[in-house]
Amino acid sequence: MYTEVLRSIEGIAIFPIMSLLVFVTFFTAMLIWASRLGPDRLAMFARMPLDTTDDRAVPSDQPSQGDSRDREAR
């Protein structure tokens, strides 16, 4: 049923081609960007998930504040 509806629409064949083109373009650009990164920047990105020196990080000895629903339950 859906194939008959889609076949009746003029110019519908361009959408899969455009989707593939956007997909390939995006991932090609990301591959070029990643290949141009220097080793120091790659090392920084590798440390990011484990780095706790960020000012926004909550120290492990202090409880997190939570949202207002958590404060009402306490």
All heavy atoms as a GROMACS GRO file, in nm:
protein
  587
    1MET      N    1   0.082  -0.119   0.000
    1MET     CA    2   0.000   0.000   0.000
    1MET      C    3   0.087   0.126   0.000
    1MET      O    4   0.064   0.217  -0.078
    1MET     CB    5  -0.092  -0.001   0.120
    1MET     CG    6  -0.176   0.123   0.130
    1MET     SD    7  -0.285   0.110   0.270
    1MET     CE    8  -0.309   0.280   0.304
    2TYR      N    9   0.186   0.130   0.090
    2TYR     CA   10   0.270   0.250   0.099
    2TYR      C   11   0.355   0.268  -0.026
    2TYR      O   12   0.383   0.381  -0.066
    2TYR     CB   13   0.362   0.242   0.222
    2TYR     CG   14   0.284   0.248   0.352
    2TYR    CD1   15   0.277   0.139   0.436
    2TYR    CD2   16   0.219   0.364   0.389
    2TYR    CE1   17   0.206   0.144   0.554
    2TYR    CE2   18   0.147   0.371   0.506
    2TYR     CZ   19   0.141   0.260   0.589
    2TYR     OH   20   0.070   0.267   0.706
    3THR      N   21   0.397   0.158  -0.085
    3THR     CA   22   0.479   0.171  -0.205
    3THR      C   23   0.401   0.233  -0.319
    3THR      O   24   0.456   0.311  -0.397
    3THR     CB   25   0.535   0.034  -0.249
    3THR    OG1   26   0.428  -0.056  -0.268
    3THR    CG2   27   0.631  -0.021  -0.146
    4GLU      N   28   0.273   0.203  -0.329
    4GLU     CA   29   0.191   0.262  -0.434
    4GLU      C   30   0.172   0.412  -0.411
    4GLU      O   31   0.172   0.491  -0.504
    4GLU     CB   32   0.056   0.191  -0.443
    4GLU     CG   33   0.066   0.046  -0.487
    4GLU     CD   34   0.134   0.031  -0.621
    4GLU    OE1   35   0.111   0.116  -0.711
    4GLU    OE2   36   0.212  -0.064  -0.636
    5VAL      N   37   0.153   0.448  -0.286
    5VAL     CA   38   0.138   0.591  -0.252
    5VAL      C   39   0.266   0.666  -0.284
    5VAL      O   40   0.264   0.775  -0.342
    5VAL     CB   41   0.098   0.608  -0.105
    5VAL    CG1   42   0.101   0.755  -0.064
    5VAL    CG2   43  -0.039   0.549  -0.078
    6LEU      N   44   0.380   0.609  -0.244
    6LEU     CA   45   0.508   0.676  -0.268
    6LEU      C   46   0.541   0.683  -0.417
    6LEU      O   47   0.603   0.778  -0.463
    6LEU     CB   48   0.619   0.605  -0.192
    6LEU     CG   49   0.613   0.622  -0.039
    6LEU    CD1   50   0.722   0.538   0.026
    6LEU    CD2   51   0.624   0.766   0.002
    7ARG      N   52   0.503   0.582  -0.492
    7ARG     CA   53   0.528   0.585  -0.636
    7ARG      C   54   0.447   0.693  -0.706
    7ARG      O   55   0.486   0.743  -0.812
    7ARG     CB   56   0.495   0.449  -0.697
    7ARG     CG   57   0.599   0.346  -0.668
    7ARG     CD   58   0.566   0.216  -0.737
    7ARG     NE   59   0.657   0.113  -0.689
    7ARG     CZ   60   0.634  -0.015  -0.696
    7ARG    NH1   61   0.521  -0.059  -0.749
    7ARG    NH2   62   0.720  -0.101  -0.652
    8SER      N   63   0.334   0.729  -0.649
    8SER     CA   64   0.249   0.829  -0.713
    8SER      C   65   0.299   0.972  -0.690
    8SER      O   66   0.254   1.063  -0.757
    8SER     CB   67   0.106   0.815  -0.663
    8SER     OG   68   0.099   0.850  -0.527
    9ILE      N   69   0.391   0.993  -0.597
    9ILE     CA   70   0.443   1.127  -0.568
    9ILE      C   71   0.554   1.160  -0.665
    9ILE      O   72   0.651   1.085  -0.679
    9ILE     CB   73   0.493   1.136  -0.423
    9ILE    CG1   74   0.380   1.106  -0.325
    9ILE    CG2   75   0.553   1.273  -0.396
    9ILE    CD1   76   0.426   1.097  -0.182
   10GLU      N   77   0.542   1.272  -0.731
   10GLU     CA   78   0.644   1.316  -0.827
   10GLU      C   79   0.771   1.361  -0.754
   10GLU      O   80   0.764   1.433  -0.655
   10GLU     CB   81   0.592   1.433  -0.911
   10GLU     CG   82   0.481   1.396  -1.005
   10GLU     CD   83   0.529   1.305  -1.117
   10GLU    OE1   84   0.643   1.323  -1.164
   10GLU    OE2   85   0.452   1.216  -1.156
   11GLY      N   86   0.886   1.318  -0.800
   11GLY     CA   87   1.013   1.364  -0.745
   11GLY      C   88   1.050   1.303  -0.612
   11GLY      O   89   1.140   1.354  -0.546
   12ILE      N   90   0.983   1.197  -0.569
   12ILE     CA   91   1.012   1.138  -0.439
   12ILE      C   92   1.148   1.066  -0.439
   12ILE      O   93   1.208   1.049  -0.334
   12ILE     CB   94   0.898   1.042  -0.396
   12ILE    CG1   95   0.906   1.006  -0.248
   12ILE    CG2   96   0.902   0.915  -0.477
   12ILE    CD1   97   0.867   1.115  -0.158
   13ALA      N   98   1.198   1.028  -0.553
   13ALA     CA   99   1.324   0.953  -0.562
   13ALA      C  100   1.444   1.037  -0.520
   13ALA      O  101   1.550   0.982  -0.490
   13ALA     CB  102   1.343   0.900  -0.702
   14ILE      N  103   1.431   1.168  -0.516
   14ILE     CA  104   1.543   1.254  -0.480
   14ILE      C  105   1.573   1.247  -0.330
   14ILE      O  106   1.687   1.267  -0.288
   14ILE     CB  107   1.518   1.400  -0.526
   14ILE    CG1  108   1.646   1.483  -0.518
   14ILE    CG2  109   1.410   1.464  -0.443
   14ILE    CD1  110   1.744   1.448  -0.622
   15PHE      N  111   1.476   1.215  -0.246
   15PHE     CA  112   1.496   1.215  -0.102
   15PHE      C  113   1.594   1.110  -0.054
   15PHE      O  114   1.682   1.140   0.028
   15PHE     CB  115   1.362   1.204  -0.029
   15PHE     CG  116   1.281   1.329  -0.038
   15PHE    CD1  117   1.170   1.335  -0.119
   15PHE    CD2  118   1.318   1.443   0.032
   15PHE    CE1  119   1.095   1.451  -0.130
   15PHE    CE2  120   1.245   1.559   0.022
   15PHE     CZ  121   1.134   1.563  -0.059
   16PRO      N  122   1.588   0.984  -0.099
   16PRO     CA  123   1.691   0.889  -0.057
   16PRO      C  124   1.830   0.927  -0.106
   16PRO      O  125   1.930   0.908  -0.035
   16PRO     CB  126   1.648   0.756  -0.117
   16PRO     CG  127   1.511   0.774  -0.166
   16PRO     CD  128   1.483   0.919  -0.176
   17ILE      N  129   1.838   0.985  -0.223
   17ILE     CA  130   1.968   1.027  -0.276
   17ILE      C  131   2.024   1.141  -0.192
   17ILE      O  132   2.143   1.141  -0.157
   17ILE     CB  133   1.954   1.067  -0.424
   17ILE    CG1  134   1.914   0.946  -0.508
   17ILE    CG2  135   2.083   1.130  -0.476
   17ILE    CD1  136   1.871   0.980  -0.648
   18MET      N  137   1.940   1.236  -0.158
   18MET     CA  138   1.985   1.348  -0.075
   18MET      C  139   2.024   1.301   0.064
   18MET      O  140   2.123   1.350   0.121
   18MET     CB  141   1.876   1.456  -0.067
   18MET     CG  142   1.849   1.525  -0.199
   18MET     SD  143   1.994   1.608  -0.265
   18MET     CE  144   2.017   1.734  -0.144
   19SER      N  145   1.950   1.209   0.121
   19SER     CA  146   1.983   1.156   0.254
   19SER      C  147   2.118   1.088   0.252
   19SER      O  148   2.200   1.106   0.343
   19SER     CB  149   1.876   1.057   0.300
   19SER     OG  150   1.752   1.120   0.309
   20LEU      N  151   2.143   1.007   0.151
   20LEU     CA  152   2.273   0.940   0.139
   20LEU      C  153   2.385   1.042   0.120
   20LEU      O  154   2.492   1.028   0.179
   20LEU     CB  155   2.270   0.841   0.023
   20LEU     CG  156   2.397   0.761   0.001
   20LEU    CD1  157   2.425   0.672   0.122
   20LEU    CD2  158   2.386   0.680  -0.125
   21LEU      N  159   2.360   1.144   0.043
   21LEU     CA  160   2.461   1.248   0.019
   21LEU      C  161   2.494   1.322   0.149
   21LEU      O  162   2.612   1.346   0.180
   21LEU     CB  163   2.411   1.346  -0.087
   21LEU     CG  164   2.508   1.454  -0.129
   21LEU    CD1  165   2.631   1.394  -0.193
   21LEU    CD2  166   2.440   1.550  -0.225
   22VAL      N  167   2.393   1.357   0.228
   22VAL     CA  168   2.417   1.425   0.356
   22VAL      C  169   2.494   1.334   0.450
   22VAL      O  170   2.589   1.376   0.517
   22VAL     CB  171   2.284   1.471   0.418
   22VAL    CG1  172   2.302   1.513   0.562
   22VAL    CG2  173   2.223   1.583   0.337
   23PHE      N  174   2.456   1.207   0.458
   23PHE     CA  175   2.522   1.110   0.544
   23PHE      C  176   2.669   1.096   0.507
   23PHE      O  177   2.757   1.105   0.594
   23PHE     CB  178   2.450   0.975   0.531
   23PHE     CG  179   2.513   0.865   0.608
   23PHE    CD1  180   2.490   0.851   0.743
   23PHE    CD2  181   2.594   0.773   0.544
   23PHE    CE1  182   2.548   0.747   0.815
   23PHE    CE2  183   2.653   0.670   0.614
   23PHE     CZ  184   2.630   0.657   0.750
   24VAL      N  185   2.698   1.075   0.381
   24VAL     CA  186   2.836   1.056   0.336
   24VAL      C  187   2.918   1.184   0.356
   24VAL      O  188   3.033   1.178   0.401
   24VAL     CB  189   2.839   1.009   0.189
   24VAL    CG1  190   2.979   1.014   0.131
   24VAL    CG2  191   2.781   0.869   0.177
   25THR      N  192   2.860   1.299   0.327
   25THR     CA  193   2.930   1.426   0.344
   25THR      C  194   2.966   1.451   0.490
   25THR      O  195   3.079   1.489   0.523
   25THR     CB  196   2.845   1.542   0.290
   25THR    OG1  197   2.814   1.517   0.154
   25THR    CG2  198   2.916   1.674   0.305
   26PHE      N  199   2.871   1.428   0.580
   26PHE     CA  200   2.894   1.451   0.723
   26PHE      C  201   3.005   1.361   0.775
   26PHE      O  202   3.099   1.408   0.841
   26PHE     CB  203   2.765   1.427   0.802
   26PHE     CG  204   2.783   1.439   0.949
   26PHE    CD1  205   2.791   1.563   1.009
   26PHE    CD2  206   2.794   1.326   1.028
   26PHE    CE1  207   2.809   1.574   1.146
   26PHE    CE2  208   2.811   1.335   1.164
   26PHE     CZ  209   2.819   1.460   1.223
   27PHE      N  210   2.998   1.233   0.747
   27PHE     CA  211   3.098   1.142   0.801
   27PHE      C  212   3.233   1.155   0.732
   27PHE      O  213   3.337   1.131   0.794
   27PHE     CB  214   3.046   0.998   0.799
   27PHE     CG  215   2.950   0.973   0.911
   27PHE    CD1  216   2.814   0.970   0.886
   27PHE    CD2  217   2.994   0.959   1.040
   27PHE    CE1  218   2.725   0.951   0.990
   27PHE    CE2  219   2.906   0.940   1.145
   27PHE     CZ  220   2.771   0.936   1.120
   28THR      N  221   3.236   1.199   0.609
   28THR     CA  222   3.363   1.229   0.544
   28THR      C  223   3.427   1.351   0.610
   28THR      O  224   3.548   1.352   0.637
   28THR     CB  225   3.343   1.253   0.394
   28THR    OG1  226   3.284   1.138   0.336
   28THR    CG2  227   3.474   1.285   0.325
   29ALA      N  228   3.348   1.453   0.638
   29ALA     CA  229   3.400   1.572   0.706
   29ALA      C  230   3.450   1.537   0.846
   29ALA      O  231   3.556   1.586   0.888
   29ALA     CB  232   3.292   1.680   0.713
   30MET      N  233   3.379   1.451   0.918
   30MET     CA  234   3.423   1.412   1.052
   30MET      C  235   3.551   1.330   1.045
   30MET      O  236   3.638   1.343   1.131
   30MET     CB  237   3.313   1.332   1.124
   30MET     CG  238   3.189   1.413   1.156
   30MET     SD  239   3.218   1.569   1.242
   30MET     CE  240   3.298   1.518   1.389
   31LEU      N  241   3.565   1.246   0.945
   31LEU     CA  242   3.687   1.167   0.928
   31LEU      C  243   3.806   1.258   0.897
   31LEU      O  244   3.915   1.240   0.955
   31LEU     CB  245   3.668   1.066   0.815
   31LEU     CG  246   3.784   0.971   0.789
   31LEU    CD1  247   3.808   0.881   0.909
   31LEU    CD2  248   3.756   0.889   0.666
   32ILE      N  249   3.787   1.357   0.813
   32ILE     CA  250   3.894   1.452   0.782
   32ILE      C  251   3.932   1.533   0.906
   32ILE      O  252   4.049   1.552   0.937
   32ILE     CB  253   3.853   1.544   0.665
   32ILE    CG1  254   3.844   1.463   0.536
   32ILE    CG2  255   3.949   1.662   0.651
   32ILE    CD1  256   3.781   1.538   0.421
   33TRP      N  257   3.831   1.579   0.982
   33TRP     CA  258   3.856   1.655   1.104
   33TRP      C  259   3.934   1.572   1.206
   33TRP      O  260   4.030   1.619   1.265
   33TRP     CB  261   3.724   1.702   1.164
   33TRP     CG  262   3.739   1.772   1.294
   33TRP    CD1  263   3.782   1.899   1.316
   33TRP    CD2  264   3.711   1.717   1.424
   33TRP    NE1  265   3.782   1.926   1.451
   33TRP    CE2  266   3.738   1.817   1.519
   33TRP    CE3  267   3.664   1.594   1.467
   33TRP    CZ2  268   3.722   1.796   1.655
   33TRP    CZ3  269   3.647   1.573   1.603
   33TRP    CH2  270   3.676   1.674   1.694
   34ALA      N  271   3.893   1.446   1.224
   34ALA     CA  272   3.959   1.360   1.322
   34ALA      C  273   4.101   1.325   1.279
   34ALA      O  274   4.190   1.312   1.363
   34ALA     CB  275   3.878   1.233   1.342
   35SER      N  276   4.124   1.312   1.150
   35SER     CA  277   4.258   1.277   1.103
   35SER      C  278   4.355   1.395   1.115
   35SER      O  279   4.476   1.374   1.120
   35SER     CB  280   4.254   1.228   0.959
   35SER     OG  281   4.216   1.332   0.872
   36ARG      N  282   4.305   1.517   1.122
   36ARG     CA  283   4.391   1.634   1.132
   36ARG      C  284   4.421   1.675   1.276
   36ARG      O  285   4.500   1.767   1.299
   36ARG     CB  286   4.326   1.753   1.061
   36ARG     CG  287   4.324   1.737   0.913
   36ARG     CD  288   4.260   1.856   0.849
   36ARG     NE  289   4.297   1.861   0.709
   36ARG     CZ  290   4.289   1.967   0.634
   36ARG    NH1  291   4.245   2.080   0.686
   36ARG    NH2  292   4.323   1.964   0.509
   37LEU      N  293   4.361   1.610   1.374
   37LEU     CA  294   4.386   1.644   1.514
   37LEU      C  295   4.528   1.603   1.553
   37LEU      O  296   4.578   1.499   1.512
   37LEU     CB  297   4.287   1.572   1.605
   37LEU     CG  298   4.144   1.622   1.600
   37LEU    CD1  299   4.056   1.535   1.686
   37LEU    CD2  300   4.134   1.766   1.645
   38GLY      N  301   4.588   1.685   1.635
   38GLY     CA  302   4.722   1.655   1.683
   38GLY      C  303   4.719   1.557   1.799
   38GLY      O  304   4.615   1.537   1.862
   39PRO      N  305   4.831   1.497   1.830
   39PRO     CA  306   4.835   1.398   1.937
   39PRO      C  307   4.801   1.456   2.074
   39PRO      O  308   4.742   1.388   2.158
   39PRO     CB  309   4.978   1.345   1.935
   39PRO     CG  310   5.052   1.423   1.835
   39PRO     CD  311   4.958   1.510   1.762
   40ASP      N  312   4.837   1.582   2.100
   40ASP     CA  313   4.804   1.642   2.229
   40ASP      C  314   4.652   1.662   2.244
   40ASP      O  315   4.596   1.641   2.352
   40ASP     CB  316   4.877   1.774   2.248
   40ASP     CG  317   4.854   1.872   2.134
   40ASP    OD1  318   4.814   1.827   2.025
   40ASP    OD2  319   4.875   1.993   2.155
   41ARG      N  320   4.587   1.700   2.137
   41ARG     CA  321   4.442   1.717   2.142
   41ARG      C  322   4.370   1.583   2.156
   41ARG      O  323   4.272   1.571   2.227
   41ARG     CB  324   4.395   1.789   2.016
   41ARG     CG  325   4.252   1.829   2.014
   41ARG     CD  326   4.239   1.978   2.028
   41ARG     NE  327   4.100   2.014   2.037
   41ARG     CZ  328   4.039   2.098   1.957
   41ARG    NH1  329   4.108   2.157   1.861
   41ARG    NH2  330   3.913   2.128   1.973
   42LEU      N  331   4.421   1.481   2.088
   42LEU     CA  332   4.364   1.347   2.102
   42LEU      C  333   4.380   1.296   2.244
   42LEU      O  334   4.289   1.234   2.299
   42LEU     CB  335   4.429   1.251   2.002
   42LEU     CG  336   4.392   1.269   1.857
   42LEU    CD1  337   4.474   1.176   1.769
   42LEU    CD2  338   4.244   1.245   1.836
   43ALA      N  339   4.494   1.323   2.305
   43ALA     CA  340   4.516   1.282   2.444
   43ALA      C  341   4.419   1.355   2.537
   43ALA      O  342   4.368   1.296   2.633
   43ALA     CB  343   4.660   1.307   2.484
   44MET      N  344   4.393   1.483   2.510
   44MET     CA  345   4.297   1.558   2.592
   44MET      C  346   4.158   1.497   2.580
   44MET      O  347   4.089   1.479   2.680
   44MET     CB  348   4.293   1.704   2.548
   44MET     CG  349   4.195   1.787   2.629
   44MET     SD  350   4.159   1.948   2.557
   44MET     CE  351   4.066   1.904   2.413
   45PHE      N  352   4.117   1.464   2.457
   45PHE     CA  353   3.986   1.402   2.438
   45PHE      C  354   3.979   1.265   2.505
   45PHE      O  355   3.875   1.225   2.556
   45PHE     CB  356   3.952   1.389   2.290
   45PHE     CG  357   3.918   1.519   2.223
   45PHE    CD1  358   3.956   1.542   2.093
   45PHE    CD2  359   3.847   1.617   2.290
   45PHE    CE1  360   3.923   1.661   2.030
   45PHE    CE2  361   3.815   1.736   2.229
   45PHE     CZ  362   3.853   1.758   2.099
   46ALA      N  363   4.088   1.191   2.506
   46ALA     CA  364   4.091   1.060   2.569
   46ALA      C  365   4.077   1.071   2.720
   46ALA      O  366   4.017   0.984   2.784
   46ALA     CB  367   4.220   0.987   2.533
   47ARG      N  368   4.130   1.178   2.780
   47ARG     CA  369   4.122   1.197   2.925
   47ARG      C  370   3.989   1.255   2.971
   47ARG      O  371   3.956   1.248   3.089
   47ARG     CB  372   4.234   1.289   2.971
   47ARG     CG  373   4.370   1.230   2.974
   47ARG     CD  374   4.469   1.322   3.044
   47ARG     NE  375   4.460   1.461   3.000
   47ARG     CZ  376   4.535   1.514   2.904
   47ARG    NH1  377   4.624   1.441   2.842
   47ARG    NH2  378   4.521   1.640   2.870
   48MET      N  379   3.913   1.317   2.882
   48MET     CA  380   3.793   1.391   2.922
   48MET      C  381   3.693   1.311   3.006
   48MET      O  382   3.646   1.362   3.107
   48MET     CB  383   3.724   1.450   2.800
   48MET     CG  384   3.790   1.573   2.746
   48MET     SD  385   3.710   1.632   2.599
   48MET     CE  386   3.583   1.730   2.669
   49PRO      N  387   3.658   1.188   2.972
   49PRO     CA  388   3.558   1.118   3.052
   49PRO      C  389   3.603   1.089   3.195
   49PRO      O  390   3.522   1.076   3.284
   49PRO     CB  391   3.535   0.987   2.977
   49PRO     CG  392   3.584   1.011   2.840
   49PRO     CD  393   3.692   1.113   2.852
   50LEU      N  394   3.732   1.081   3.218
   50LEU     CA  395   3.784   1.047   3.350
   50LEU      C  396   3.839   1.166   3.426
   50LEU      O  397   3.874   1.153   3.543
   50LEU     CB  398   3.894   0.941   3.336
   50LEU     CG  399   3.851   0.813   3.265
   50LEU    CD1  400   3.971   0.722   3.245
   50LEU    CD2  401   3.742   0.744   3.341
   51ASP      N  402   3.848   1.282   3.363
   51ASP     CA  403   3.906   1.400   3.425
   51ASP      C  404   3.808   1.461   3.523
   51ASP      O  405   3.697   1.499   3.487
   51ASP     CB  406   3.944   1.502   3.317
   51ASP     CG  407   4.028   1.614   3.371
   51ASP    OD1  408   4.078   1.602   3.485
   51ASP    OD2  409   4.043   1.715   3.300
   52THR      N  410   3.849   1.474   3.650
   52THR     CA  411   3.762   1.533   3.752
   52THR      C  412   3.811   1.668   3.797
   52THR      O  413   3.766   1.720   3.898
   52THR     CB  414   3.751   1.440   3.874
   52THR    OG1  415   3.882   1.420   3.928
   52THR    CG2  416   3.688   1.308   3.837
   53THR      N  417   3.903   1.730   3.726
   53THR     CA  418   3.956   1.860   3.767
   53THR      C  419   3.869   1.975   3.720
   53THR      O  420   3.898   2.089   3.749
   53THR     CB  421   4.099   1.881   3.711
   53THR    OG1  422   4.094   1.872   3.569
   53THR    CG2  423   4.193   1.776   3.767
   54ASP      N  424   3.760   1.945   3.652
   54ASP     CA  425   3.669   2.047   3.603
   54ASP      C  426   3.600   2.114   3.722
   54ASP      O  427   3.563   2.050   3.819
   54ASP     CB  428   3.566   1.984   3.511
   54ASP     CG  429   3.483   2.088   3.439
   54ASP    OD1  430   3.517   2.207   3.446
   54ASP    OD2  431   3.385   2.048   3.375
   55ASP      N  432   3.582   2.246   3.715
   55ASP     CA  433   3.516   2.319   3.823
   55ASP      C  434   3.372   2.277   3.842
   55ASP      O  435   3.316   2.291   3.950
   55ASP     CB  436   3.522   2.470   3.796
   55ASP     CG  437   3.663   2.523   3.804
   55ASP    OD1  438   3.747   2.460   3.871
   55ASP    OD2  439   3.690   2.628   3.742
   56ARG      N  440   3.309   2.228   3.737
   56ARG     CA  441   3.169   2.188   3.746
   56ARG      C  442   3.152   2.052   3.811
   56ARG      O  443   3.042   2.014   3.847
   56ARG     CB  444   3.107   2.186   3.608
   56ARG     CG  445   3.100   2.323   3.545
   56ARG     CD  446   3.054   2.314   3.405
   56ARG     NE  447   3.163   2.256   3.327
   56ARG     CZ  448   3.152   2.208   3.205
   56ARG    NH1  449   3.036   2.208   3.146
   56ARG    NH2  450   3.254   2.158   3.142
   57ALA      N  451   3.259   1.976   3.826
   57ALA     CA  452   3.249   1.842   3.884
   57ALA      C  453   3.220   1.852   4.033
   57ALA      O  454   3.274   1.936   4.104
   57ALA     CB  455   3.378   1.764   3.860
   58VAL      N  456   3.136   1.764   4.082
   58VAL     CA  457   3.101   1.761   4.224
   58VAL      C  458   3.201   1.670   4.294
   58VAL      O  459   3.219   1.555   4.254
   58VAL     CB  460   2.957   1.708   4.244
   58VAL    CG1  461   2.924   1.697   4.392
   58VAL    CG2  462   2.859   1.797   4.172
   59PRO      N  463   3.268   1.718   4.400
   59PRO     CA  464   3.360   1.632   4.473
   59PRO      C  465   3.287   1.512   4.532
   59PRO      O  466   3.170   1.521   4.570
   59PRO     CB  467   3.416   1.722   4.582
   59PRO     CG  468   3.387   1.861   4.538
   59PRO     CD  469   3.267   1.854   4.450
   60SER      N  470   3.356   1.401   4.542
   60SER     CA  471   3.290   1.278   4.587
   60SER      C  472   3.253   1.283   4.735
   60SER      O  473   3.167   1.209   4.780
   60SER     CB  474   3.381   1.158   4.560
   60SER     OG  475   3.503   1.175   4.630
   61ASP      N  476   3.316   1.369   4.817
   61ASP     CA  477   3.283   1.375   4.958
   61ASP      C  478   3.164   1.466   4.988
   61ASP      O  479   3.117   1.471   5.100
   61ASP     CB  480   3.405   1.420   5.040
   61ASP     CG  481   3.455   1.558   4.999
   61ASP    OD1  482   3.421   1.601   4.887
   61ASP    OD2  483   3.526   1.620   5.078
   62GLN      N  484   3.113   1.538   4.887
   62GLN     CA  485   2.997   1.623   4.906
   62GLN      C  486   2.878   1.564   4.830
   62GLN      O  487   2.892   1.525   4.716
   62GLN     CB  488   3.024   1.764   4.854
   62GLN     CG  489   3.131   1.838   4.930
   62GLN     CD  490   3.154   1.975   4.870
   62GLN    OE1  491   3.094   2.011   4.770
   62GLN    NE2  492   3.242   2.052   4.932
   63PRO      N  493   2.761   1.559   4.892
   63PRO     CA  494   2.645   1.508   4.819
   63PRO      C  495   2.601   1.607   4.712
   63PRO      O  496   2.620   1.727   4.725
   63PRO     CB  497   2.538   1.493   4.927
   63PRO     CG  498   2.579   1.589   5.034
   63PRO     CD  499   2.730   1.596   5.028
   64SER      N  500   2.542   1.556   4.607
   64SER     CA  501   2.492   1.645   4.503
   64SER      C  502   2.366   1.715   4.551
   64SER      O  503   2.293   1.664   4.636
   64SER     CB  504   2.464   1.567   4.374
   64SER     OG  505   2.358   1.477   4.397
   65GLN      N  506   2.338   1.832   4.496
   65GLN     CA  507   2.224   1.911   4.540
   65GLN      C  508   2.092   1.856   4.488
   65GLN      O  509   1.992   1.862   4.555
   65GLN     CB  510   2.241   2.057   4.496
   65GLN     CG  511   2.357   2.125   4.564
   65GLN     CD  512   2.336   2.136   4.713
   65GLN    OE1  513   2.226   2.159   4.758
   65GLN    NE2  514   2.442   2.117   4.788
   66GLY      N  515   2.088   1.804   4.366
   66GLY     CA  516   1.964   1.752   4.310
   66GLY      C  517   1.870   1.864   4.274
   66GLY      O  518   1.901   1.982   4.284
   67ASP      N  519   1.751   1.829   4.232
   67ASP     CA  520   1.654   1.932   4.198
   67ASP      C  521   1.557   1.955   4.314
   67ASP      O  522   1.572   1.897   4.421
   67ASP     CB  523   1.580   1.899   4.068
   67ASP     CG  524   1.498   1.771   4.079
   67ASP    OD1  525   1.497   1.712   4.188
   67ASP    OD2  526   1.435   1.734   3.980
   68SER      N  527   1.458   2.038   4.296
   68SER     CA  528   1.368   2.077   4.406
   68SER      C  529   1.287   1.958   4.458
   68SER      O  530   1.255   1.953   4.576
   68SER     CB  531   1.274   2.188   4.360
   68SER     OG  532   1.194   2.142   4.252
   69ARG      N  533   1.256   1.861   4.374
   69ARG     CA  534   1.182   1.745   4.421
   69ARG      C  535   1.264   1.664   4.521
   69ARG      O  536   1.211   1.611   4.618
   69ARG     CB  537   1.141   1.658   4.304
   69ARG     CG  538   1.037   1.723   4.216
   69ARG     CD  539   1.010   1.638   4.099
   69ARG     NE  540   1.134   1.642   4.017
   69ARG     CZ  541   1.148   1.585   3.900
   69ARG    NH1  542   1.049   1.517   3.849
   69ARG    NH2  543   1.260   1.594   3.834
   70ASP      N  544   1.397   1.657   4.500
   70ASP     CA  545   1.483   1.585   4.594
   70ASP      C  546   1.488   1.657   4.728
   70ASP      O  547   1.490   1.594   4.832
   70ASP     CB  548   1.624   1.573   4.538
   70ASP     CG  549   1.632   1.477   4.422
   70ASP    OD1  550   1.540   1.393   4.409
   70ASP    OD2  551   1.727   1.486   4.343
   71ARG      N  552   1.490   1.790   4.726
   71ARG     CA  553   1.497   1.865   4.851
   71ARG      C  554   1.367   1.853   4.929
   71ARG      O  555   1.370   1.850   5.051
   71ARG     CB  556   1.527   2.012   4.822
   71ARG     CG  557   1.674   2.034   4.790
   71ARG     CD  558   1.707   2.178   4.769
   71ARG     NE  559   1.761   2.186   4.633
   71ARG     CZ  560   1.720   2.269   4.540
   71ARG    NH1  561   1.627   2.357   4.566
   71ARG    NH2  562   1.772   2.266   4.421
   72GLU      N  563   1.255   1.845   4.861
   72GLU     CA  564   1.128   1.830   4.931
   72GLU      C  565   1.116   1.694   4.997
   72GLU      O  566   1.055   1.680   5.102
   72GLU     CB  567   1.012   1.851   4.833
   72GLU     CG  568   1.000   1.993   4.784
   72GLU     CD  569   0.899   2.005   4.672
   72GLU    OE1  570   0.837   1.903   4.635
   72GLU    OE2  571   0.881   2.116   4.622
   73ALA      N  572   1.175   1.593   4.938
   73ALA     CA  573   1.166   1.458   4.993
   73ALA      C  574   1.254   1.441   5.116
   73ALA      O  575   1.230   1.354   5.197
   73ALA     CB  576   1.206   1.356   4.886
   74ARG      N  577   1.354   1.527   5.133
   74ARG     CA  578   1.447   1.512   5.248
   74ARG      C  579   1.384   1.561   5.371
   74ARG      O  580   1.330   1.616   5.433
   74ARG     CB  581   1.575   1.589   5.222
   74ARG     CG  582   1.658   1.524   5.116
   74ARG     CD  583   1.787   1.599   5.098
   74ARG     NE  584   1.847   1.555   4.974
   74ARG     CZ  585   1.943   1.618   4.915
   74ARG    NH1  586   1.993   1.728   4.964
   74ARG    NH2  587   1.994   1.575   4.804
   0.00000   0.00000   0.00000
